Amino acid sequence: MIKENIARILAELPAGVELVAAAKTRTPEEILEAVQAGIRIIGENYVQEAKRAYEIVGKKAQWHFIGTLQKHNVRVKMLEIFDMIETVDSLEIAKEIDKRCAQIGKVMPILIEINSGRESQKAGVLSENAEQVIKEISSLEHVKVRGLMTMGPRFGNPEDSRPYFIETKRVCERIKSLELPNVEMKCLSMGMTNSYKIALEEGANIVRIGTRIFGERSSL
Ligand SMILES: *Cc1c(COP(=O)(O)O)cnc(C)c1O
């Protein structure tokens, strides 16, 4: 099932778009199966789950952190696993990543998460603050801003997500036009199972898909 799902998605994704398999709550065996079926990037929300899956998948795939990031989660072992952190939303957390990456001689590619729905309970930077935060982060030597990520509000109708994707793309283009040193606005991570087709139409080049690959989640 996982294999067929992945084949179907990969066949329809335009060239240049990366598929991240959003793996929360899945077993290491399911994740390995996905990698064997052609998944090149695993998205993990929880460090503990990532560590478990990493033990059997290792470097057969790349690892993106896509969960809510707290300072106490930023540890050397975690930074060794992940190839990109998609959910940076403050200078403080970027500084923590920078400090720990300096200890292991790594430069971490990061995306800045945009709270495009302006939801008070959601993580992310508001659009109008993105430029300032990115300017501050750009001086750090061991992180490199590579673009933006957004979740957007959850809707039943995917079409309702479109304005939030348009907004995030607009912010991305504006910051790209500033040509800030040490900043490369080339990744735009938007869209999940129910919204990724809309996200692609609005310029996403990374989509994060869980349910359509692995089936419905039983919890969380
Ligand atoms: C769970 C999750 C996804 C994927 O969600 P699905 O609806 O299962 O495709 C994408 N991005 C993030 C940040 C997630 O937590």
The ligand as an SDF file (V2000), in Angstrom:
LIG
                    3D

 15 15  0  0  0  0  0  0  0  0999 V2000
    1.5140   15.7540    9.9720 C   0  0  0  0  0  0  0  0  0  0  0  0
    2.1720   16.8450    9.1910 C   0  0  0  0  0  0  0  0  0  0  0  0
    2.1250   16.9020    7.7940 C   0  0  0  0  0  0  0  0  0  0  0  0
    1.3740   15.8840    6.9490 C   0  0  0  0  0  0  0  0  0  0  0  0
    0.0280   15.8370    7.2380 O   0  0  0  0  0  0  0  0  0  0  0  0
   -0.9670   14.8960    6.4000 P   0  0  0  0  0  0  0  0  0  0  0  0
   -2.2410   15.6140    6.4490 O   0  0  0  0  0  0  0  0  0  0  0  0
   -0.9840   13.5800    7.1040 O   0  0  0  0  0  0  0  0  0  0  0  0
   -0.4090   14.7820    5.0300 O   0  0  0  0  0  0  0  0  0  0  0  0
    2.7740   17.9290    7.1540 C   0  0  0  0  0  0  0  0  0  0  0  0
    3.4470   18.8780    7.8220 N   0  0  0  0  0  0  0  0  0  0  0  0
    3.5380   18.8700    9.1610 C   0  0  0  0  0  0  0  0  0  0  0  0
    4.2930   19.9460    9.8300 C   0  0  0  0  0  0  0  0  0  0  0  0
    2.9000   17.8580    9.8880 C   0  0  0  0  0  0  0  0  0  0  0  0
    2.9850   17.8790   11.2280 O   0  0  0  0  0  0  0  0  0  0  0  0
  1  2  1  0
  2  3  1  0
  2 14  2  0
  3  4  1  0
  3 10  2  0
  4  5  1  0
  5  6  1  0
  6  7  2  0
  6  8  1  0
  6  9  1  0
 10 11  1  0
 11 12  2  0
 12 13  1  0
 12 14  1  0
 14 15  1  0
M  END
$$$$
